[in-house]
Amino acid sequence: MDKVDTQGMYKVYDRWHEIARKSYESDLKPVHFDDIDHIVFSGMGGSGSLGDLFLSVLSKTSIHVTVVKGYVLPKTVNSKTLVIATSVSGNTVETITTIKSTKDLDCKIICFSSGGKLENFCNKHHIEHRNIPIYNNPRASFPAYVFSILKILNSIIPISKSNIEESISQLEIISEKISTSNLTDSNPSLALAKWLDDVPVIYYPWGLQAAAVRFKNSIQENTKSHAMIEDVIETCHNGIVSWEGKSDFKPVLIRGSEDYVKTKDRWDVLKIFFKEKNIDFWEVYSVNGNVLSKIMCLILLLDFSTIYKAVITGVNPFPVKSIDYVKEHI
């Protein structure tokens, strides 16, 4: 691991459950905003994954959630909107642009970063900002930001303390199975990494899109290879046809432990179809529990598989030279 992952990303993932608890139990000052019925999460890359997660977690509440991965806020932003901007580096151009645009909008704002231009802008314009430390790199810092936001915005984001505690406990349990202290065949992340070759097509059910998007992103960033995602219900109306031809793609099925009954039917049909076509596929199940627990544990398991895959293929998961190239040319 140390020979290939020279920056030690895996060491941070080994501690995700500890980072989650430390962040949730930190002394960061909570913030309350009155009369909020719309939350906009603005962020890119690893920070954008935060919006995906909270979109799923809050999908069954009365709060409307919008995720912005770009420069422009929705026209629906008004006085009952809270804009939550996150940039782990603090220098993400798109995210800073969305916050600058709020000067002409009647909305509430709070920003999270490890410093950078975003913190400077917030201090200059008296915008609420909380400094969250970076752990190795933005994507590895995911639990620090998730659980810091849950603490700071506890009065806005209606997730009970018991559900949050459950999610941290579940992270502890799964970490024992998939961390680098267990490099055996019983490690599900390592097993997936050994199977994961060619181009994976990641299927997911409604509610677990955050885990699928994050998995795709982590494959791309950590293993430097292609991946794609499809909603399992939608693919039964179009994407499944592509398997009629010759393909080097491989299906990964991300399944919820309590998927809707009709979704379970689709999974069963899809599996039968793949078996009849002699298409090798892999299934990953979420843990039992609340939505936060399911998504956080899936992300940890799937992210770790991409780190293992990178190491197996001799690819350092840390550097993202192509992203740096784009940033240097805009």
URDA-V810716 format. One line per field, one symbol per residue. psi: psi as a letter, one per 20 degrees, with the letter a starting at -180 (. if undefined). burial: 1 if it has 16 or more other C-alpha atoms within 10 Angstrom, else 0. Layout:
BEGIN
psi=???
burial=???
END
This chain:
BEGIN
psi=ghhgmhikghhghhjghghgggghjrkppqpppqlpjpppppqqchhhhgggghgghjhjrippppponbipqqiipaijppooppoghjjoggghghhhiihjqmrqqqqprjcahgggggghjlppqpopqpogrghijghghghgghghkhigompqhhhghghgghhgghhhhiriimlriiohghggghhnabopooqqrphjhghggggghhggggilrqqqqqphghhiifhhhhihrpqjqpppoopqilqqghghggggggggggghjloprpppqrrqarhggggghgggggghhhggggghjkpoigqmhhghgghij.
burial=100110011111110111111011000000100001111111111111111111111100001011111010100011011111111111111111111000000011111111101110110000101111111111111111111111111101101000010111111101101111000000111111100100111111101111111111111111111011111110100000000000001111111100100011011001100000000010010110011111111111111111111111001111000000000000
END
